[in-house]
Amino acid sequence: MQTLKESKIGSTVRVVKLKGDGPLKRRIMDMGITKGTRIYIRKVAPFGDPLEVTVRGYELSLRKSEAENIIVEQA
């Protein structure tokens, strides 16, 4: 299993599990990232933070610290 942070640009992945607890996990879920959701990785900022992804039809920027709590598999 890999994290969203480790996924390649241009790939589509599916969320398998969310790590973390409390406010961080709730924040990720409030952004629409839940188990089974497909995420397209659009691009990464020049210094690698943040990631720009497409989730449920909208654009979203995620910090690396948030992305490493999202366990994904290739869709």
N, C-alpha and C positions, 0 to 999 in steps of 0.2 A: 504494500500500500504506500501511496505517496501523498504528500500534502499539496495543497493548491500552490504554495510557494515554490515547490519543486517542479511544477508542471511547465511544459513548453509553451511559448507564445504561438498562437494560432490553433491551439488544440481545444477540443471540447471535452470536458470531464463531467462526471456525475458524482455528487456528494454521497459519500458512504456513511460518514460519521462526523460529528462535531465534538472536538475536545474542549477542555476548559470548563469553567463553572461560573455560576453567578452572573454578574453584569456583562462580562465579555461574551458568553454564550448567548445570552438574551439579545445583545446588540447585533450579533451575527444573524440570529433568527429574525429579528425585526427588519433586517435588510432584505429578507426574502430567501436567505440561504438556509434551506432545510434539507433533510435526508431525501435523496432522490432527485434533487434539483440539478438541472444541467447548467454548466457555466462555461462560457466561451472566453478564453484568455486573449484579449485584444492586443495589449502591449504593456510594456514595463517602462517606467521612467528611466532616464539615463543612468542614475545611480542605483537603480533596482528597487526603489521604493517611492511611490506605491505601484501596485498592479492595477491595470484598468481591465475590467471584465464586463461581460454582458450577462445579466441574470434576469430571467423572466421578462425579457424585452426592454430592459433599461440599462443604462450605463452606470457602473459603480466603480469607485476607486477603493482599494483595500490596502491597508498597511501590511508589510511583511509579517509583523507580529500577529495580525489577525489571520492572515492566510495560512500560517503554519498550524493553526488550530482546526483547519478544515481538511479532513481526510477524503481523498477522491480516488476514482478509478477512471480509466479511459472510457469514454461513452461510445 
